[in-house]
Amino acid sequence: MKDFDYIIIGGGCAGLSLAYELNLYKKFENKTLAIIEPREEYKRDKTWSFWKVIDHNFDDCVKKSWNNFTINSKVETQHLQSNDYPYQSIDSGLFYSKIINELKKNKNIIFLKDIREIDINNSFIFNSVPLPVKNNDNNLWQHFCGIEIETKKNTFDDSIINLMDFDCEQRDSVHFFYTLPYSPNKALVETTWLSKMSDEEKDYDNQLKNYIENNLKIKDYNIVYKEVGAIPLFYPPSYYKRNKIDIGTAGGMTRLSTGYTFLNIQEQSKYIRENIENIFDLKRYEINKKYQFLDKIFLNVLKKNPKRMSNIFFKMFKTSPNTVIKFLSNKSNFLEDLTIISKMPKWIFLKELF
Ligand SMILES: Cc1cc2nc3c(=O)[nH]c(=O)nc-3n(C[C@H](O)[C@H](O)[C@H](O)COP(=O)(O)OP(=O)(O)OC[C@H]3O[C@@H](n4cnc5c(N)ncnc54)[C@H](O)[C@@H]3O)c2cc1C
C-alpha cells in the first residue's frame, strides 16, 4: 500500500484551500499529498460570500462584489455602505476548477476516492469531514435554500445587496431572506432560518415563491441554479490524535453567530502553511476566544428570544458599517466590541451571561 507525507480528507472548501495554499508556497516539492474526496465530479454547489477583511487567494473566483447593503423589517430599512470592506461572492464552480487545474500539475499530489486505498499510519492527516452529530434538540443550525433567478426585464439594482429582510413569517424562529443581485436581471434569493431546524421550516420552495412574487413583486422568472445547506451553529465533536488536525467546519472554523466560515478557512490554511515544518507540535488554530464567548451568549439569547432577534440585528447594524463588519468578521478591537455590545438589550444579555 502506498503511503503519503500528508493526507487531506475531504476535497471541499477547506481541503482544497489548504492544498492550494501549500502548493502555492512549494511545500510539495519533496513531500507527497493524497486528497481523499468521494464526489464523482466537481460542479458549482455553493456560493461563498463574506466581507473582504483580509486578502485571500481567490479574487479571480469572485462572481461579484458590493459596497452597499441593506437590512430591513416590515417597518424600517437601514442602508449601509463600506468602501473599505466590500462584500464578495465566490462561485464554488470557479474555485474548484482553479484549484484542481493547479494541483493536477504537481505529480506529488494525487486525488483518491477512498481512504482505504492507502496506508495512513505514517502520514499527517488534515481532516475536513465532521464526525456525525447525534440528534440534539439543543443544537442550532443556520439552514437555508437559495435560488438564482433570471428575469426577462431588468429588475434588480445590482449595486446593493439585501443582507437580511425580516419582513416574512417567523414561525417562532428567526427567519429572513437574503438577496444578492449579480446583474440587473439575475439574483440569488435565499430563505434562511436560525433555528433547531424543524421539518416544518423546510418548505423552502413555497417560501421563496411567496417572497419573490409578493415582496420582490417578480412574477416572471426562471430558476437557473439552486443550493440548499445547513451550517452547524455549534462546534462539531472532535477527537485528539497527534498526527491529525481538523480543518474547515470540522475544525471549528464557523463563526457561530453568523455561519461565516470561508475566510476563517483561508486564515487556518495560511497558519498551517506557515507552520507546516513543525506540524506535529502545532497549537490548534481557532477563532478568537472572545468571539467564541460572545457568540455563545448571543446564541443563548437567540434560542430563548427568537421574536426579538430581528430587532437585535437592527440595533447591531446601527453602528458604523465598518465596526459591525469587523465585529462579524472577527477583526474588531476592544473599543469596537464595546460599541456593538452597548447596542444590545442589556437585561436579556446579562441574564445569559450569568
Ligand atoms: C450551501 C452552503 C452555502 C454556504 N455559504 C457560505 C457563505 O456564503 N459564506 C461563508 O463564509 N460560509 C458559507 N458556508 C459555510 C462553509 O463555508 C461551507 O460549508 C464550506 O464548504 C465548508 O468547507 P469544508 O471544507 O469544511 O466542508 P465542505 O466544503 O463540505 O467539504 C467537505 C468535503 O468532504 C467530502 N467528504 C464527505 N464525506 C467524506 C468522506 N467520508 N471521506 C472523504 N471526504 C468526504 C465532501 O464531499 C466535501 O467535498 C456555506 C455552506 C453551505 C452548505
The ligand as an ORCA input file, in Angstrom:
! r2SCAN-3c Opt
* xyz 0 1
  C     -24.772     25.748      0.626
  C     -23.783     26.403      1.547
  C     -23.511     27.761      1.397
  C     -22.584     28.379      2.265
  N     -22.352     29.716      2.119
  C     -21.413     30.312      2.887
  C     -21.107     31.686      2.707
  O     -21.768     32.375      1.925
  N     -20.096     32.243      3.436
  C     -19.379     31.502      4.331
  O     -18.442     32.033      4.942
  N     -19.689     30.198      4.559
  C     -20.675     29.590      3.861
  N     -20.962     28.265      4.066
  C     -20.274     27.575      5.182
  C     -18.889     26.993      4.751
  O     -18.081     27.999      4.199
  C     -19.010     25.871      3.777
  O     -19.784     24.848      4.323
  C     -17.665     25.285      3.362
  O     -17.880     24.490      2.237
  C     -17.028     24.484      4.479
  O     -15.870     23.874      3.989
  P     -15.431     22.420      4.471
  O     -14.266     22.047      3.674
  O     -15.361     22.388      5.946
  O     -16.665     21.476      4.065
  P     -17.063     21.045      2.608
  O     -16.817     22.133      1.642
  O     -18.438     20.491      2.716
  O     -16.048     19.871      2.266
  C     -16.090     18.597      2.851
  C     -15.730     17.596      1.761
  O     -15.641     16.302      2.332
  C     -16.142     15.369      1.391
  N     -16.499     14.148      2.129
  C     -17.672     13.839      2.720
  N     -17.584     12.628      3.306
  C     -16.325     12.182      3.104
  C     -15.613     11.024      3.498
  N     -16.178     10.074      4.235
  N     -14.317     10.900      3.127
  C     -13.708     11.870      2.401
  N     -14.341     13.003      2.003
  C     -15.631     13.156      2.355
  C     -17.313     16.092      0.760
  O     -17.665     15.532     -0.497
  C     -16.761     17.508      0.648
  O     -16.156     17.736     -0.599
  C     -21.923     27.637      3.265
  C     -22.263     26.295      3.430
  C     -23.181     25.686      2.602
  C     -23.521     24.238      2.840
*
